């Protein structure tokens, strides 16, 4: 049974390599390369069956909107609720907040950044 499953996997991989684009091949290669490291990291966490693991990467903002980040809310406003005007306004607010924080950091940089050439 195992040999037959392996044969099917090899056929699928050969078909994948024949018909997929370069980016998909690269993604398949890198994910296959990184999978053992991910397994080592997960194994080092020593997760037991009684542990509760919160998955915030599922893109829904659940449970109860507690993991609903602002950029996910903008995305849901655009594509889930089909409210383009509101989503666009939220995107502009996010842009302005980012702009203000960036300008404040650049303006204050000479107080907290040390350059060896300037004495």
N, C-alpha and C positions, 0 to 999 in steps of 0.2 A: 504494500500500500504506500509506504513512504517513498519508494523508488518511483512509483507512478505519479505521486504528487510532485516530486522533484522534476520529473520530466515535463509535467504541465507548466511548472514555474519557468523552466528553461525555455519552453516554447513561447510563453507569454513575454518573457524578457527579450527573446529574439524578435518577436513581432513589434514590441515596444521600440527597440532600437532601430528597426527598419522604417517605421512610419512616424516616429515622434520627432519634434523639432529639437534644435540644439539646446535650448533653454531647459526643456523637459528632461533631456538626457543629463544635463549638468545637475539639475535638481535631484534626479534619481541617484546620480553618483554621489553627490555630497550628503544626501540624507542617508544613503546606505553606509557611507563612511562615518557619519556622526552617530548612527544608531547604537553602536556598542558603548560609546561614551555616555549617551543618555541613559542606557540601561545601568551603567555603573553608578551614575549620579542618583538614579531612582533607588537602586539597591542600597546605596549608602544612607538613605533617609530612614531605613528600617521601618517602613510603613506596615502597620498591622491591620487586620481586617476590622478592628474596632475603631481605628482612626477615621476621622472625618476629613476629607480633602475637599477644599473649595476650588472649583475650576472656574476661574474668571475669564478664561480665554474662549468661552463658547459664543460670545458675541451677542448675548441676549440681555445682559444686565441683571440676571437673576442671581440670587433669590431676592425678590421684592425690590428690585432696582438698587440694591446695595452696592453692586459693582458696575453701575451705569456711569461710565466716565463721560465727560462733556463731549469728546469727539465721537463716541458711540451714540450719544443722544442726537448729535447733528446728523450722523449717518441715518439713524432711524427716522428722524424728521424728514429727511429727503426721500428715502427709498421705501420705508415701511409705511409711513403715514402719508406720503405723497404731498407733503406741505413744503413746496420749494421756497416760497417766500420766507417762511419762518426759519427753515434750515439755512437759507442764505444769510439771514440776519444774524443767526447764531454763529455762523462761520466768520462773519465780519467782526463780531464781538471777540471771538477767539483770536483773530488776527490782531486786533487792536490791543488786546491784553498782552499778547506775545511781543508786539512792537514796543509797548511801553516798558515792559520788563527788560527787553534787549537794550533799549536806549539808556535805561537806568544803569544797567551793568556796564555798558561802554563808557558812560559818563563818570562812573565811580571807579573805573579800572585803574586810573593812575594812583589811587590811594591804596589799593590792595594788591596790585601786580608789581613785582620787582623785576626790573631789567638791569642786568649786570653792566651794560654799557653806560647807563645813566647813573652818575654819582653826585 
